[in-house]
Amino acid sequence: MPASQFIMLSFSYKAVKKSNLNLFIRIYIYNFFL
């Protein structure tokens, strides 16, 4: 697993933990289109 992907996953997890779904969706879409 690449380090950048791990950082993205941990960042996404923090976003969900804060219930910031808008940010999570944005990160997910951004990661999907990379």
Distance bins in CASP14 RR format, pairs under 12 A and 6 or more apart:
PFRMAT RR
TARGET T0000
AUTHOR 0000-0000-0000
RMODE 2
METHOD distances of the structure
MODEL  1
1 7 0 0 0 0 0 1 0 0 0 0 0
1 8 0 0 0 0 0 1 0 0 0 0 0
1 9 0 0 0 0 1 0 0 0 0 0 0
1 10 0 0 0 0 0 1 0 0 0 0 0
2 8 0 0 0 0 1 0 0 0 0 0 0
2 9 0 0 0 0 0 1 0 0 0 0 0
2 31 0 0 0 0 0 1 0 0 0 0 0
2 34 0 0 0 0 0 1 0 0 0 0 0
3 9 0 0 0 0 0 1 0 0 0 0 0
3 10 0 0 0 0 0 1 0 0 0 0 0
4 10 0 0 0 0 0 1 0 0 0 0 0
4 11 0 0 0 0 0 1 0 0 0 0 0
4 30 0 0 0 0 0 1 0 0 0 0 0
4 31 0 0 0 0 1 0 0 0 0 0 0
4 34 0 0 0 0 1 0 0 0 0 0 0
5 11 0 0 0 0 0 1 0 0 0 0 0
5 12 0 0 0 0 0 1 0 0 0 0 0
5 27 0 0 0 0 0 1 0 0 0 0 0
5 31 1 0 0 1 0 0 0 0 0 0 0
5 34 0 0 0 0 1 0 0 0 0 0 0
6 12 0 0 0 0 0 1 0 0 0 0 0
6 13 0 0 0 0 0 1 0 0 0 0 0
6 31 0 0 0 0 0 1 0 0 0 0 0
7 13 0 0 0 0 0 1 0 0 0 0 0
7 14 0 0 0 0 0 1 0 0 0 0 0
7 27 0 0 0 0 0 1 0 0 0 0 0
7 31 0 0 0 0 0 1 0 0 0 0 0
8 14 0 0 0 0 0 1 0 0 0 0 0
8 15 0 0 0 0 0 1 0 0 0 0 0
8 24 0 0 0 0 0 1 0 0 0 0 0
8 26 0 0 0 0 0 1 0 0 0 0 0
8 27 1 0 0 1 0 0 0 0 0 0 0
8 28 0 0 0 0 1 0 0 0 0 0 0
8 29 0 0 0 0 0 1 0 0 0 0 0
8 30 0 0 0 0 1 0 0 0 0 0 0
8 31 1 0 1 0 0 0 0 0 0 0 0
8 32 0 0 0 0 0 1 0 0 0 0 0
8 34 0 0 0 0 1 0 0 0 0 0 0
9 15 0 0 0 0 0 1 0 0 0 0 0
9 16 0 0 0 0 0 1 0 0 0 0 0
9 24 0 0 0 0 0 1 0 0 0 0 0
9 27 0 0 0 0 1 0 0 0 0 0 0
9 28 0 0 0 0 0 1 0 0 0 0 0
9 31 0 0 0 0 1 0 0 0 0 0 0
10 16 0 0 0 0 0 1 0 0 0 0 0
10 17 0 0 0 0 0 1 0 0 0 0 0
10 27 0 0 0 0 0 1 0 0 0 0 0
11 17 0 0 0 0 0 1 0 0 0 0 0
11 18 0 0 0 0 0 1 0 0 0 0 0
11 20 0 0 0 0 0 1 0 0 0 0 0
11 23 0 0 0 0 1 0 0 0 0 0 0
11 24 0 0 0 0 1 0 0 0 0 0 0
11 26 0 0 0 0 0 1 0 0 0 0 0
11 27 1 0 0 1 0 0 0 0 0 0 0
11 28 0 0 0 0 0 1 0 0 0 0 0
11 30 0 0 0 0 0 1 0 0 0 0 0
11 31 0 0 0 0 1 0 0 0 0 0 0
12 18 0 0 0 0 0 1 0 0 0 0 0
12 20 0 0 0 0 0 1 0 0 0 0 0
12 21 0 0 0 0 0 1 0 0 0 0 0
12 23 0 0 0 0 1 0 0 0 0 0 0
12 24 1 0 1 0 0 0 0 0 0 0 0
12 25 0 0 0 0 1 0 0 0 0 0 0
12 26 0 0 0 0 1 0 0 0 0 0 0
12 27 1 0 1 0 0 0 0 0 0 0 0
12 28 1 0 0 1 0 0 0 0 0 0 0
12 29 0 0 0 0 0 1 0 0 0 0 0
12 30 0 0 0 0 0 1 0 0 0 0 0
12 31 1 0 0 1 0 0 0 0 0 0 0
12 32 0 0 0 0 0 1 0 0 0 0 0
13 20 0 0 0 0 0 1 0 0 0 0 0
13 23 0 0 0 0 0 1 0 0 0 0 0
13 24 0 0 0 0 1 0 0 0 0 0 0
13 27 0 0 0 0 0 1 0 0 0 0 0
13 28 0 0 0 0 0 1 0 0 0 0 0
14 20 0 0 0 0 1 0 0 0 0 0 0
14 23 0 0 0 0 1 0 0 0 0 0 0
14 24 0 0 0 0 1 0 0 0 0 0 0
14 27 0 0 0 0 0 1 0 0 0 0 0
15 21 1 0 0 1 0 0 0 0 0 0 0
15 22 0 0 0 0 1 0 0 0 0 0 0
15 23 1 0 1 0 0 0 0 0 0 0 0
15 24 1 0 1 0 0 0 0 0 0 0 0
15 25 0 0 0 0 1 0 0 0 0 0 0
15 26 0 0 0 0 1 0 0 0 0 0 0
15 27 1 0 0 1 0 0 0 0 0 0 0
15 28 0 0 0 0 1 0 0 0 0 0 0
15 30 0 0 0 0 0 1 0 0 0 0 0
15 31 0 0 0 0 0 1 0 0 0 0 0
16 22 0 0 0 0 0 1 0 0 0 0 0
16 23 0 0 0 0 1 0 0 0 0 0 0
16 24 1 0 1 0 0 0 0 0 0 0 0
16 25 0 0 0 0 0 1 0 0 0 0 0
16 27 0 0 0 0 1 0 0 0 0 0 0
16 28 0 0 0 0 0 1 0 0 0 0 0
17 23 0 0 0 0 0 1 0 0 0 0 0
17 24 0 0 0 0 1 0 0 0 0 0 0
18 24 0 0 0 0 1 0 0 0 0 0 0
20 26 0 0 0 0 1 0 0 0 0 0 0
20 27 0 0 0 0 1 0 0 0 0 0 0
21 27 0 0 0 0 0 1 0 0 0 0 0
21 28 0 0 0 0 1 0 0 0 0 0 0
22 28 0 0 0 0 0 1 0 0 0 0 0
22 29 0 0 0 0 0 1 0 0 0 0 0
23 29 0 0 0 0 0 1 0 0 0 0 0
23 30 0 0 0 0 0 1 0 0 0 0 0
24 30 0 0 0 0 0 1 0 0 0 0 0
24 31 0 0 0 0 0 1 0 0 0 0 0
25 31 0 0 0 0 0 1 0 0 0 0 0
25 32 0 0 0 0 0 1 0 0 0 0 0
26 32 0 0 0 0 0 1 0 0 0 0 0
26 33 0 0 0 0 0 1 0 0 0 0 0
27 33 0 0 0 0 0 1 0 0 0 0 0
27 34 0 0 0 0 0 1 0 0 0 0 0
28 34 0 0 0 0 0 1 0 0 0 0 0
END
